[in-house]
Amino acid sequence: MKQAAARRASPGRPGRKDEARPSWDRYFMDIAELVASRSTCLRRRVGAVIVKEKRLLATGYNGAPAGLRHCAEIGCIRQQRKVPPGERHELCRAIHAEQNAIIQAATFGVPMFGAAIYTTHFPCVLCAKMIINAGIVRICYREGYPDELSAKMLREARLRIARLA
């Protein structure tokens, strides 16, 4: 009898409200944080996951294009030239996490229209434009990023944006 009661009260049991079980937003943001751990960027480790209907479609992290040496091996152009965050995006060897996730989905023929993207940092303007054109409709992020043009364009495109703690 006690065992049956313990099973009914066990954490994570389907159909039961459980405070230890993360919300979907927390779950996917935590996955984005884990993806960021693969980053090879010396300045900022960023991860992104694209999700639709509670299903993970693609992941991406920031780093050099496939087959090229990483900044961890040869140094960071942006650090060497003292380029501030949010400026001169072309002066970087890395592909951004959001770009890599979108490229991964496209490479494997995974449609993103109507999806959400969870990213550890607010997208830059280059990523914002790709997100808009990919048909992604929601952005969840944890850390800010100083790019006013990105914020303006995303508002104009009427994307739903949420900062998660």
C-alpha positions in Angstrom: 0.0 0.0 0.0 2.8 2.4 0.9 4.6 1.6 -2.4 1.5 2.5 -4.4 1.2 5.8 -2.6 4.9 6.6 -3.1 4.5 5.9 -6.9 1.5 8.2 -7.1 3.5 11.0 -5.4 6.7 10.5 -7.3 8.2 13.5 -9.1 7.8 13.7 -12.9 4.9 11.3 -13.1 2.9 12.0 -16.3 -0.3 13.9 -15.7 0.8 15.4 -12.3 1.8 18.9 -11.5 5.4 18.7 -10.3 7.4 21.7 -9.2 10.7 19.9 -9.9 9.8 19.4 -13.6 10.9 22.3 -15.7 8.5 24.3 -17.9 9.0 23.9 -21.7 10.7 27.3 -21.9 13.1 26.3 -19.2 13.7 22.9 -20.7 14.6 24.3 -24.2 16.7 27.2 -22.8 18.6 24.7 -20.7 19.3 22.7 -23.8 20.5 25.9 -25.6 22.9 26.4 -22.6 24.2 22.9 -23.0 24.7 23.4 -26.8 26.6 26.7 -26.0 29.2 24.5 -24.2 30.4 23.4 -27.7 31.2 27.0 -28.7 34.8 27.8 -29.6 34.4 31.6 -29.4 36.8 33.3 -27.0 34.4 36.2 -26.2 30.9 34.8 -25.8 29.6 31.2 -25.8 26.2 31.1 -27.5 23.9 28.2 -28.1 20.6 28.1 -30.0 17.8 25.5 -30.5 14.9 25.7 -32.9 11.7 24.2 -31.6 8.2 23.6 -33.1 5.3 22.0 -31.3 7.5 21.1 -28.4 9.9 19.2 -30.7 13.6 20.0 -31.1 14.3 20.7 -34.8 17.9 21.9 -34.9 20.8 23.1 -32.7 23.7 25.5 -33.3 26.6 27.1 -31.4 29.0 29.8 -32.4 32.3 28.8 -33.9 34.4 28.7 -37.1 32.9 27.2 -40.2 33.3 23.4 -40.5 36.9 22.3 -41.2 38.5 25.7 -40.4 40.7 26.5 -37.4 38.9 27.9 -34.4 39.6 31.2 -32.6 40.7 29.2 -29.6 43.6 27.9 -31.9 44.5 31.1 -33.7 43.1 34.0 -31.7 40.2 36.3 -32.0 40.2 39.0 -34.7 37.6 41.0 -32.8 39.7 41.0 -29.6 42.9 41.9 -31.5 41.2 44.9 -33.1 39.2 45.8 -30.0 35.9 45.7 -31.8 33.0 46.4 -29.3 30.1 43.9 -29.1 27.3 44.7 -31.5 29.5 46.3 -34.1 31.4 45.1 -37.3 30.0 41.6 -37.4 31.9 40.9 -40.6 35.2 40.9 -38.5 34.7 37.5 -37.1 35.7 34.0 -38.2 32.7 32.4 -36.4 29.2 31.6 -37.6 26.7 32.6 -35.0 24.7 30.0 -33.1 21.3 31.1 -34.6 22.8 31.0 -38.1 24.2 27.5 -37.5 20.8 26.2 -36.2 19.0 27.7 -39.2 21.7 26.2 -41.6 21.4 22.8 -39.9 17.6 22.8 -40.3 17.9 23.9 -44.0 20.6 21.3 -44.7 18.4 18.5 -43.6 15.2 19.9 -45.1 13.5 20.7 -41.8 10.9 23.4 -42.2 11.1 26.2 -39.6 8.0 28.2 -40.5 6.1 28.9 -37.3 8.9 27.7 -35.0 10.5 29.3 -31.9 14.2 29.8 -31.3 15.7 29.6 -27.9 19.1 31.3 -27.8 21.4 32.1 -24.9 21.8 35.7 -26.1 19.6 38.2 -27.9 20.2 37.9 -31.6 22.4 40.4 -33.5 21.0 42.1 -36.6 22.4 39.5 -39.0 20.8 36.7 -37.1 17.6 38.7 -36.7 17.2 39.0 -40.4 17.8 35.2 -40.9 15.3 34.4 -38.1 12.7 36.7 -39.8 13.2 35.1 -43.2 13.2 31.6 -41.9 9.6 32.1 -40.7 10.5 31.8 -37.0 7.8 33.5 -35.0 9.1 33.5 -31.4 12.5 34.2 -29.8 13.3 33.3 -26.2 16.7 34.5 -24.9 18.5 34.7 -21.6 21.2 37.4 -21.9 21.0 40.7 -23.7 23.1 41.9 -26.6 23.7 45.6 -27.5 22.2 45.7 -31.0 19.4 48.3 -31.3 18.8 47.7 -35.1 18.2 44.0 -34.3 15.6 44.9 -31.7 13.9 47.4 -34.0 13.7 45.0 -36.9 12.3 42.1 -34.7 9.6 44.5 -33.3 8.8 45.6 -36.9 8.4 42.0 -38.0 6.1 41.4 -34.9 8.1 38.5 -33.6 7.1 37.4 -30.0 10.1 38.0 -27.8 10.6 36.7 -24.3 13.6 37.2 -21.9 13.9 34.1 -19.7 15.6 34.3 -16.3 
